[in-house]
Amino acid sequence: MLQLIRDKSPYTVIILLIYTLLIKLQALAHPMLPAGDSKHLFYDGVVYIFSFVFGKSAFAFTFFAVVMLFMQAIYLNTIVVIHKLFNKTTYIPAYLYITFSSLHPSLSYFSNALLINWCMLGALHILLNFHHTTQPRKMVFNAGFLACMAALLHFPAVGYMILLMAALLLLRSFNPAEWVVGFMGYLTPVYFFAGVLFLFDKLNLVKYWPTIALHFPQKVTAPAFVVTLIIGIVTLMCCGLFALQAYISRVSVFMRRNWVLIMIYFFISILICGFTAKPIHNIWLVAMPASSLIIAHPLYLEKSKWFSNFAFYFSLLMVLVCQWVL
């Protein structure tokens, strides 16, 4: 089965689409409407716009979210291919993103985390271009703009500003003008958002946007799910980091810096999930792109087939067990 997603044939995309629909059946069988939140003004506006298309159909919103997750998986895979993050062209990152976004049904529903991932995948694509672009200021501005869009959707995502600064430090020689342009790009969405609120005489609602708190779960409602998830993720991350360590020793300096940036992306995403003001299961979706890239390394190994097969079947088994115990 692993060979199916290692194959770069166009038919692999069809296989992944079928796999997406099958693995998301739990969410599709129990669709939900997007949960509104008066503190997420920008996200509420997006939901309001989509409600004109889907109405109050929970299935339409859920199916649309599943399709978007599939498209994000393909986009993530495209980023990997364009920037040559791995030696071979496969659909392994796409498979892992689809798989990990199925660990809990809430990850497959329409949410602000789903929209944040669109912003950050676009930003990541731009950031990885920093070291060889001929238009650095344009790229820096666009990356800052997209990172701020993520923060408008969910305030703790302001942490992605650190990712932009890390990219400027790792992939660009120091240029004060580029840093200024980056900050201008980051502030531009806030400027326009505040302007729209001012025009509608709702500028006072901006005070509800900054919401951040360190949240610890007080009660574990599904201990079997939590134990399975922790064991599975820790095992796969250890496998991924072990394979990544061996891989980066054989690549160029700029490729190593790209992977350092991806690791920073992963840790910032985890912090964003931890600093969400109230328990929202679907916010963990923001950590899935970076996790998928890190854990993809063992599946690329061809000399150690037992290791790659173990990582593949273990990831699939983990998702099935997580869905079964819920």
C-alpha positions in Angstrom: 0.0 0.0 0.0 2.9 2.4 0.7 4.0 2.1 -2.9 0.6 3.6 -4.0 1.4 6.9 -2.4 5.1 6.7 -3.3 4.1 6.6 -7.0 3.9 10.0 -8.6 1.3 8.9 -11.1 -1.8 11.2 -11.5 -3.9 8.3 -10.5 -2.4 8.6 -7.0 -4.5 11.8 -6.6 -7.7 9.9 -7.3 -6.6 7.2 -4.8 -6.0 10.0 -2.2 -9.4 11.5 -2.9 -11.1 8.2 -2.3 -9.0 7.7 0.8 -10.1 11.1 2.1 -13.8 10.4 1.6 -13.4 7.0 3.4 -11.3 8.2 6.3 -13.6 11.3 6.8 -16.8 9.2 6.9 -17.1 9.7 10.6 -17.3 13.5 10.2 -19.5 13.3 7.1 -21.9 11.0 8.9 -22.2 13.5 11.8 -21.9 16.9 10.1 -21.9 20.1 12.1 -22.4 23.8 11.3 -19.4 26.1 12.0 -19.5 27.3 15.7 -19.8 31.0 15.9 -17.8 33.2 18.3 -18.3 36.9 18.8 -14.6 37.3 19.6 -13.6 36.0 16.2 -15.0 38.9 14.2 -13.1 38.1 10.9 -14.0 34.4 11.0 -17.6 35.2 11.8 -17.7 37.4 8.7 -16.3 34.6 6.5 -18.9 32.1 7.9 -21.6 34.7 7.2 -20.5 35.0 3.6 -20.4 31.2 3.1 -23.9 30.9 4.7 -25.3 32.6 1.6 -24.1 29.7 -0.4 -24.7 26.7 1.9 -27.5 28.1 4.0 -27.9 26.2 7.3 -26.8 22.9 5.7 -24.4 21.2 8.1 -23.5 18.5 5.6 -22.7 21.2 2.9 -20.3 22.9 5.3 -18.7 19.7 6.4 -18.3 18.3 2.9 -16.8 21.6 1.8 -14.3 21.4 4.7 -13.4 17.9 3.7 -12.8 19.0 0.1 -10.7 21.9 1.4 -8.6 19.6 3.5 -7.9 17.4 0.5 -6.9 20.5 -1.5 -4.6 21.6 1.3 -3.0 18.2 1.3 -2.3 18.5 -2.4 -1.0 22.1 -2.0 1.3 20.9 0.9 2.6 18.2 -1.4 3.2 20.8 -4.2 5.2 23.0 -1.8 7.4 19.9 -1.0 7.9 19.2 -4.7 8.6 22.8 -5.7 11.2 23.4 -3.0 12.6 19.9 -3.3 12.4 19.2 0.5 12.8 15.5 -0.3 14.9 13.6 -2.8 11.9 12.0 -4.5 8.6 13.2 -5.8 5.8 11.3 -4.0 2.4 12.0 -2.3 3.5 11.0 1.2 3.1 14.5 2.7 -0.4 14.7 1.3 -1.3 11.2 2.7 -0.1 12.1 6.1 -1.9 15.5 6.2 -5.2 13.7 5.3 -4.5 11.0 7.9 -3.6 13.3 10.8 -6.5 15.7 10.0 -8.8 12.6 10.6 -7.6 11.9 14.2 -10.7 13.6 15.6 -13.9 14.4 13.8 -13.7 18.1 14.8 -10.6 18.5 12.7 -12.7 17.8 9.6 -15.3 20.4 10.2 -15.3 24.0 8.9 -13.4 26.1 11.3 -11.0 29.0 11.7 -8.1 26.5 11.9 -8.9 25.3 8.4 -8.7 28.9 7.1 -5.5 29.6 9.1 -3.9 26.6 7.4 -4.6 28.2 4.0 -2.9 31.4 5.1 0.1 29.6 6.6 0.6 27.2 3.7 0.7 30.2 1.4 3.1 31.9 3.8 5.3 28.8 4.0 5.5 28.6 0.2 6.7 32.2 0.1 9.1 31.9 3.1 10.9 28.9 1.5 11.5 31.1 -1.6 13.4 33.8 0.4 16.9 32.6 -0.2 16.7 32.7 -4.1 14.0 35.3 -4.9 14.8 38.2 -7.1 11.9 40.3 -5.5 12.7 40.0 -1.8 10.6 42.9 -0.6 7.5 41.7 -2.5 7.9 38.2 -1.0 8.5 39.5 2.5 5.4 41.8 2.3 3.2 39.0 1.1 4.4 36.6 3.8 3.7 39.2 6.5 0.3 39.8 5.0 -0.7 36.1 5.1 0.7 35.7 8.6 -1.4 38.5 9.8 -4.5 37.1 8.1 -4.0 34.0 10.3 -3.9 36.2 13.4 -7.1 38.0 12.4 -8.8 34.6 12.3 -7.4 33.5 15.6 -5.5 35.9 17.8 -2.9 33.5 19.3 -1.7 33.0 15.7 0.2 36.3 16.1 3.0 33.9 17.1 3.6 33.3 13.4 5.2 36.7 13.3 8.1 34.9 14.9 8.2 32.5 11.9 8.5 35.5 9.6 11.4 36.9 11.6 13.1 33.5 11.8 12.9 33.2 8.0 14.4 36.7 7.6 17.3 35.7 9.9 17.9 32.2 8.4 17.3 32.7 4.7 18.1 36.4 4.1 21.2 38.5 4.8 20.2 41.3 7.2 18.5 44.2 5.4 16.6 46.7 7.6 14.4 47.7 4.6 13.1 44.1 4.3 12.3 44.0 8.0 10.3 47.2 7.7 8.5 45.9 4.6 7.7 42.7 6.6 6.1 44.7 9.4 4.2 46.8 7.0 2.8 43.7 5.3 1.9 42.3 8.7 0.0 45.5 9.7 -1.8 46.0 6.4 -4.7 43.5 7.1 -5.2 45.0 10.5 -5.4 48.5 8.9 -8.0 47.4 6.4 -10.0 45.4 9.0 -10.1 48.3 11.4 -11.1 50.5 8.4 -14.1 48.3 7.6 -15.2 48.2 11.2 -15.0 52.0 11.3 -17.1 52.4 8.2 -19.8 50.2 9.8 -19.5 52.0 13.1 -18.3 48.9 14.9 -14.7 49.8 15.7 -15.4 49.2 19.4 -15.6 45.4 18.6 -11.8 45.4 18.0 -11.3 45.1 21.8 -12.8 41.5 21.6 -10.1 40.4 19.1 -7.1 40.0 21.5 -7.9 36.8 23.4 -5.1 34.6 24.7 -4.7 32.3 27.7 -2.8 29.2 28.7 -5.4 26.5 28.9 -5.0 23.1 30.7 -7.7 20.5 30.4 -9.3 19.9 33.8 -11.0 16.7 32.8 -10.1 14.0 30.3 -13.4 12.9 28.7 -12.0 10.2 26.5 -8.9 8.6 28.2 -8.6 5.8 25.6 -8.5 8.3 22.8 -5.9 10.5 24.6 -3.6 7.6 25.5 -3.8 6.2 21.9 -3.1 9.7 20.4 -0.2 10.5 22.7 1.5 7.1 22.1 1.0 7.3 18.4 2.1 10.9 17.9 5.2 10.5 20.1 6.2 7.3 18.3 5.8 8.8 14.9 7.6 12.1 15.8 10.5 10.1 17.2 10.7 8.1 14.0 10.4 11.4 12.0 13.1 13.2 13.9 15.5 10.2 13.7 15.1 10.0 9.9 15.3 13.8 9.6 18.6 13.9 11.5 20.1 11.5 9.1 18.7 13.3 6.1 19.8 16.9 6.8 23.4 15.7 7.2 23.5 15.0 3.5 21.8 18.2 2.1 22.9 21.7 1.4 23.1 24.5 4.0 20.0 26.3 2.6 18.0 23.0 2.7 19.1 22.5 6.3 17.8 26.0 7.1 14.6 25.3 5.4 14.1 22.3 7.7 15.0 24.4 10.7 12.3 26.8 9.6 9.8 24.0 9.4 10.7 22.8 12.9 10.1 26.4 14.1 6.8 26.4 12.3 5.9 23.2 14.2 6.8 24.5 17.7 5.0 27.8 17.1 1.9 25.9 16.0 2.0 23.8 19.2 2.3 27.0 21.3 -0.6 28.6 19.5 -2.8 25.5 20.3 -1.7 25.7 23.9 -2.5 29.4 24.3 -6.0 29.2 22.9 -8.3 30.9 25.4 -10.8 28.0 25.6 -10.6 24.3 24.7 -11.1 24.0 20.9 -10.2 20.6 19.6 -10.1 21.7 15.9 -7.4 24.3 16.6 -4.9 21.4 16.6 -5.3 21.3 12.9 -2.8 24.2 12.6 0.0 21.8 13.8 -0.8 19.2 11.1 1.1 20.6 8.1 4.5 20.8 9.9 3.9 17.5 11.6 3.2 15.8 8.3 6.4 17.1 6.8 8.5 15.9 9.8 6.8 12.5 10.0 7.1 12.0 6.3 10.8 11.3 6.5 10.6 7.6 7.6 8.2 6.8 4.8 10.7 8.0 2.2 13.3 5.5 3.3 13.7 2.8 0.7 16.8 1.0 2.1 15.1 0.3 5.4 11.7 -0.9 4.1 10.7 -2.4 7.5 11.1 1.1 9.0 9.1 2.9 6.3 6.4 0.2 6.4 6.2 0.4 10.1 5.7 4.2 10.0 3.0 3.9 7.3 0.9 1.1 8.9 1.3 2.5 12.4 0.0 5.9 11.2 -3.0 4.3 9.6 -3.7 2.1 12.6 -3.4 5.0 14.9 -6.2 6.9 13.1 -8.4 3.9 12.9 -8.0 3.2 16.6 -8.6 6.9 17.5 -11.8 6.9 15.5 -13.0 3.6 17.0 -12.5 4.6 20.6 -14.4 7.9 20.3 
